[in-house]
Amino acid sequence: MPMPERCSRFAQSRDKALELFANKGFGQVGMRELATYLGLAPGSLYHHYPSKQHLLLDLIEEFYEELLATLRRIEKKTRRGPSTLQVIIRAHLKLHRELPRHFRLVERDSCCLNEDQQQRVKDLREQYERQLLAMLGHHPQLTEQGLLATGHAIANLLNSAPSWLAQHSLNDREREGLIENLVTGAIERLLGPGSAQAPCLQVAVA
């Protein structure tokens, strides 16, 4: 099989693995079941990943890399100011529409990784949280630990907010407008007024 075709086929297999993990739960899927679902012989799966955990890590890394790429695009295109927060919130809502399975997998199954893999995920998450703070500014009285905690809280708000109103019969525009207002108020309260206009943050971005 030519290389482009082989790579395309494997990319499709990763998407199907993501679907299976997200719908059934990572811990409920064995390697044999995974291989069968992907239409592969069990042994051939090991040519790409030595374990299920390595595949899970790859999918979670993909999630954080997309979050970081989204922030970089916003930073490049958006002039820092009061609208920065609004643009970031809307970008996260868009990602939730585009990557719902990734969000579910990260929230529910990151704990299934081994210690080294969890540290890798922690490093990526902290890089993303620091980048958020660097773009939004912060309350000047926060300590270093306070900054880290604030970044973590903001990330959790952005990534959990779309599920808040899932059980309510709202159209997309109404739901997202309400979420945007709620998250804006919460984050502005955390950071202090006018934070998104702050020129720079005393926090290193990895």
DRENLOGU-882834 format. One record per atom (N, C-alpha, C): z, y, x; residue in three letters. Coordinates in steps of 0.05 Angstrom, whole numbers, plus 5000, padded with zeros to 4 digits. Atoms other than C-alpha are relative to their C-alpha. Layout:
BEGIN
ZYXAla/...
END
This chain:
BEGIN
500049765017Met/500050005000Met/500050255018Met/500149754984Pro/498150695029Pro/502750154999Pro/497449864998Met/504051125051Met/500650194977Met/499549825022Pro/503251674998Pro/500749854974Pro/499550165025Glu/503051154942Glu/502749875002Glu/497450134997Arg/509050784971Arg/502350204996Arg/497949795003Cys/513151434976Cys/500350094971Cys/500049925028Ser/511151624905Ser/501449794983Ser/498850225015Arg/513250944879Arg/503049995005Arg/497150004995Phe/519950984914Phe/501450234987Phe/498949775013Ala/521151684887Ala/500549944970Ala/499750085028Gln/520051404817Gln/502449804997Gln/497750195001Ser/525050844833Ser/502650155002Ser/497549844998Arg/530251364853Arg/500650134973Arg/499649875027Asp/529251724786Asp/501049794980Asp/499050215018Lys/530151064749Lys/502849925007Lys/497250064993Ala/536450914789Ala/501950214990Ala/498449785010Leu/539151594771Leu/500449974970Leu/499850045029Glu/537651454698Glu/502049784993Glu/498350235006Leu/541250784700Leu/502950075007Leu/497349924993Phe/547351054737Phe/501250204980Phe/499049805017Ala/547951654692Ala/500649894972Ala/499750115027Asn/547251264627Asn/502149784998Asn/498250245002Lys/551350644644Lys/502550045015Lys/497649974982Gly/556150884698Gly/499549855026Gly/500650134974Phe/555450744772Phe/501649745004Phe/498350234996Gly/561250254773Gly/499249764984Gly/500850225018Gln/558049834718Gln/497449885008Gln/502650104992Val/551549714755Val/500249865027Val/500050164975Gly/550849164808Gly/497350035013Gly/502549984985Met/545449144862Met/497849834988Met/502050175012Arg/541948564828Arg/498950124975Arg/500949875025Glu/541748924761Glu/498350245007Glu/501449774992Leu/539449554796Leu/497149935009Leu/502750084990Ala/533749194832Ala/498249914977Ala/501650095023Thr/531548864767Thr/499050234983Thr/500749775015Tyr/531649524731Tyr/497750165013Tyr/502149864985Leu/527249824785Leu/497549845004Leu/502350174997Gly/522549234784Gly/499649915029Gly/500150084972Leu/524349034856Leu/501549745004Leu/498450224991Ala/526748414890Ala/502650115012Ala/497549904990Pro/534148494907Pro/499950065030Pro/500149964972Gly/532748424981Gly/498450255009Gly/501749774992Ser/527448974982Ser/501550264997Ser/498449765004Leu/532549484957Leu/501550075025Leu/498549964976Tyr/536449395021Tyr/498350125023Tyr/501749874980His/530449635061His/500350305000His/499749715003His/531750335034His/502950095001His/497249935001Tyr/539250335022Tyr/501749755006Tyr/498350234994Pro/544549875053Pro/502049944978Pro/498150045021Ser/548949954992Ser/499550194976Ser/500249825023Lys/549450264923Lys/501150275006Lys/498749754994Gln/554050794951Gln/498150195016Gln/501949834985His/548551034999His/498050124981His/501849895019Leu/543851124941Leu/501450224983Leu/498449805015Leu/549251484901Leu/500350265017Leu/499749774982Leu/550551944961Leu/497450165001Leu/502649874998Asp/543152094967Asp/499550174975Asp/500449865025Leu/542852304893Leu/501850244998Leu/498149785001Ile/549052734899Ile/499350225020Ile/500949814981Glu/546553064962Glu/497650164989Glu/502349865012Glu/540053224925Glu/501050214980Glu/498949815019Phe/544253564871Phe/501050265014Phe/498949764986Tyr/547954024920Tyr/497950155015Tyr/502149864987Glu/541754174959Glu/498450174981Glu/501449845020Glu/538454414895Glu/501750244992Glu/498249775005Leu/544554844879Leu/499850215021Leu/500249814978Leu/544255154948Leu/497350145001Leu/502749895000Ala/536755254944Ala/499750214978Ala/500149815022Thr/537655604877Thr/501450265007Thr/498649764991Leu/542756084906Leu/498450155021Leu/501749864980Arg/538156234965Arg/497750154987Arg/502249865014Arg/532456394918Arg/501050254986Arg/498949775014Ile/536856854877Ile/500650225020Ile/499349804980Glu/539457204940Glu/497550145011Glu/502549894989Lys/532357304965Lys/498650194980Lys/501549865020Lys/529657574899Lys/501650224985Lys/498349825017Thr/535557944867Thr/501550195018Thr/498449804985Arg/538458584893Arg/502949984991Arg/497250045007Arg/546058504896Arg/501050234984Arg/498949805018Gly/549458874840Gly/501249874975Gly/498750115024Pro/552458794770Pro/498449774987Pro/501750215013Ser/546558354748Ser/500149735015Ser/500050254984Thr/547757834803Thr/501349774986Thr/498550205014Leu/552857454763Leu/498449894977Leu/501650085023Gln/548457434702Gln/497749825009Gln/502350164990Val/542557164743Val/501149725009Val/498950264991Ile/547056624774Ile/500749824976Ile/499350165024Ile/549756404706Ile/497549894987Ile/502550095013Arg/542756364676Arg/498649785017Arg/501350214982Ala/540255964737Ala/501549744997Ala/498450245004His/545955464727His/499449874973His/500750115027Leu/544355384653Leu/497349875001Leu/502650124997Lys/537155254672Lys/500149745015Lys/499750264986Leu/539254724722Leu/501249794983Leu/498850205018His/543454384669His/497849884982His/502250115017Arg/537154324626Arg/498249825016Arg/501950154984Glu/533054064684Glu/501249755013Glu/498750224985Leu/538153604719Leu/502549904986Leu/497550085014Pro/543053354665Pro/501249755012Pro/498950254989Arg/543652664697Arg/501450055027Arg/498649944975His/545452954765His/502850114995His/497449895006Phe/551053364735Phe/501949794991Phe/498350225011Arg/553752754698Arg/500949825023Arg/499450184977Leu/553352324761Leu/502150125018Leu/498249874982Val/556952834805Val/502850024988Val/497449965014Glu/562452964754Glu/501549744997Glu/498750245007Arg/563852244738Arg/500349805023Arg/500250234982Asp/561951804798Asp/500450065029Asp/499649944972Ser/563252184863Ser/502349845012Ser/497750154991Cys/569851814868Cys/499349725009Cys/500950274992Cys/565951164878Cys/499049985029Cys/501050004973Leu/563651374947Leu/502349935019Leu/497950064981Asn/567351155010Asn/501050265012Asn/498649764990Glu/571751635049Glu/498250195015Glu/501849834985Asp/566451885097Asp/497950134982Asp/501949895019Gln/561451975041Gln/501250224983Gln/498649805016Gln/566552354999Gln/500450265017Gln/499749774983Gln/567752815059Gln/497450155002Gln/502649874999Arg/560252955063Arg/499650164974Arg/500349865025Val/560253134989Val/501850254999Val/498149784999Lys/566453574999Lys/498950235017Lys/501249794982Asp/562953945056Asp/497750154986Asp/502249875015Leu/556754075013Leu/501150174978Leu/498949855023Arg/560954294954Arg/501350265010Arg/498749764989Glu/564954784997Glu/497950205010Glu/502249824991Gln/558555065028Gln/498850154976Gln/501049885025Tyr/555955184957Tyr/501950214989Tyr/497949825011Glu/562555504935Glu/500250255016Glu/499949774982Arg/562755964995Arg/497650184996Arg/502549845005Gln/555556184982Gln/500350154974Gln/499549865026Leu/557456344910Leu/501750255005Leu/498249784995Leu/563156784934Leu/498650225016Leu/501449814983Ala/558857114987Ala/498150174984Ala/501949855017Met/553957324933Met/501450174979Met/498649865022Leu/559057544881Leu/502150215009Leu/497949834991Gly/564257894923Gly/502749894991Gly/497450125007His/571757804912His/502150224999His/497749825001His/578458134899His/501050045028His/499349954972Pro/580558464965Pro/502749895008Pro/497450094993Gln/587658204961Gln/500249695003Gln/499950294999Leu/585757464961Leu/500349905029Leu/499850134974Thr/587957035020Thr/497749815005Thr/502150194995Glu/583356545054Glu/500149764980Glu/499750235019Gln/586255975011Gln/499450094972Gln/500649905026Gly/585756424951Gly/497050024995Gly/502949995001Leu/578356534966Leu/498849724994Leu/501050275004Leu/577155784971Leu/500549904972Leu/499250095027Ala/580855654906Ala/498350154979Ala/501649845019Thr/576956214871Thr/497249895000Thr/502750124999Gly/570255934895Gly/499949744985Gly/499950255013His/572255254870His/500250034969His/499749945029Ala/574355534802Ala/497450104988Ala/502649895010Ile/567855924794Ile/497949784998Ile/502050225000Ala/563655314812Ala/500649824976Ala/499350185022Asn/567454894761Asn/499250134973Asn/500849865024Leu/566355424708Leu/497049984995Leu/502950005003Leu/558955464721Leu/498849734994Leu/501150275003Asn/557954714723Asn/501149854976Asn/498950135024Ser/562254524663Ser/499350154974Ser/500449835024Ala/560555104616Ala/498049894980Ala/502050095020Pro/554254794584Pro/501149784982Pro/499050215017Ser/558454224556Ser/502150104980Ser/498049895018Trp/563454684521Trp/499349994971Trp/500949975027Leu/559254774459Leu/498149784991Leu/502050225005Ala/555454114459Ala/500249894971Ala/499650125027Gln/558453894392Gln/499550204977Gln/500449805021His/556754544356His/497050034995His/502849985008Ser/550254634318Ser/499050295004Ser/501049744993Leu/547555244354Leu/497249975011Leu/502650014986Asn/540455404375Asn/500450075029Asn/499749974971Asp/539155444449Asp/500750295008Asp/499549724993Arg/539056204451Arg/502850084994Arg/497349935008Glu/545556274413Glu/502149865018Glu/498150144983Arg/549055734454Arg/500250125028Arg/500049904973Glu/546956004521Glu/501050295001Glu/498949735001Gly/548556724501Gly/503050004999Gly/497150025003Leu/555556524481Leu/501349905026Leu/499050104974Ile/556656114545Ile/499950225021Ile/500349794980Glu/554056694587Glu/502250214997Glu/497949805004Asn/558957184555Asn/502749895008Asn/497450124994Leu/564856704562Leu/500349985031Leu/499850044971Val/563356534635Val/500150275015Val/500049734988Thr/561857264653Thr/502850124999Thr/497349895003Gly/568657484626Gly/502049865018Gly/498150154984Ala/572356924661Ala/499750065030Ala/500549964971Ile/569057034729Ile/500750295008Ile/499349724993Glu/569757794727Glu/503050035001Glu/497149994999Arg/577157694712Arg/501149885026Arg/499250124975Leu/577757234772Leu/499550175024Leu/500949854977Leu/574057684820Leu/500950295001Leu/499449725002Gly/576158364796Gly/497650164993Gly/502349845010Pro/571658914766Pro/498250085023Pro/501949914980Gly/565359074804Gly/499749835024Gly/500050174976Ser/565958484851Ser/497249945009Ser/502850074993Ala/558558314848Ala/498650225016Ala/501249794985Gln/557258984880Gln/501250025029Gln/498749994974Ala/561658844941Ala/497949955022Ala/502150024980Pro/557558935005Pro/500149745016Pro/499950244984Cys/560158315040Cys/502749864997Cys/497650165003Leu/565357765042Leu/501049925027Leu/498850104975Gln/570157585097Gln/500549704999Gln/499850295002Val/568656855088Val/497549895013Val/502350114986Ala/564156445133Ala/498449824982Ala/501750185015Val/558256105100Val/498749815019Val/501050204982Ala/556455455133Ala/497049985000Ala/
END
